[in-house]
Amino acid sequence: MTAHKPGDPTTLNRLYGRSKGKRLRSEQSDLVENLLPQIAVPDEGVLTSESLFGDARSMHFEIGFGGGEHLAYRADLLPDHGFIGCEPFLNGVAMALTHIRDGALRNVRLHMGDALEILRRIPDGSLSFVYLLHPDPWPKARHAKRRMMNDGPVNLIAAKLKPGGEFRFGTDHPVYLRHALMVMQRHRDQFDWLCDKPADFLKRPGGWPETRYEAKARRIGHEVWYFRYRRRDA
């Protein structure tokens, strides 16, 4: 069975979980039909700042942006930077499109589908930030290979970040926390953990907004952990 195949998300070549939920409102359907094609990542070709945004600028990449709150916040905060967001869940994409429309954000490109497919098309050393916030924890041990925090994806992220670029990771799941720390320990030659004391990963860093998912996690009593890793020189 697929659950027992060896590997990680870079080798399984399959997306797990829902692709859509409740029926979209007519306004959301209109955004998916009309706005998404205007800002969608092209289906083919190398993805550079120039090809996506028309000039040379810092690029940010968010893996699984959920409802798009973080993506829209960062894009509004840094209008001269370019943002690429990937999310396979239709309802999340529709929510993100609402944020993009309401904020008149012209520096965002979206992909509804597998983030790793898009990440592979970005030239090495091109990204200033990569975000992986509250990914699906897949808490069962036999599903650990589905977790985005695994050696294959982390190696890919390291390749695409420029030296000094930042990888931000957040979770409220203790199993995923332990797994992620174990994985990142194996990548100390690629990343420096920007942490001097426990408070550094217990307090949300500046420029990192609280999303609806995080607020919900806190309401039900979950702790939330924040991690920042800086790409070392190759």
Secondary structure, DSSP 8 states (H G I E B T S, - for coil): -GGG--S-HHHH----S-S--S---HHHHHIIIIIHHHHB--SSS---HHHHHSS---EEEEE--TTSHHHHHHHHH-TTSEEEEE---HHHHHHHHHHHHHTT--SEEEESS-HHHHHHTS-TT-EEEEEEES-----SGGGGGG-SSSHHHHHHHHHHEEEEEEEEEEE--HHHHHHHHHHHHTTTTTEEE--SSTHHHHS--TT----HHHHHHHHTT---EEEEEEE---
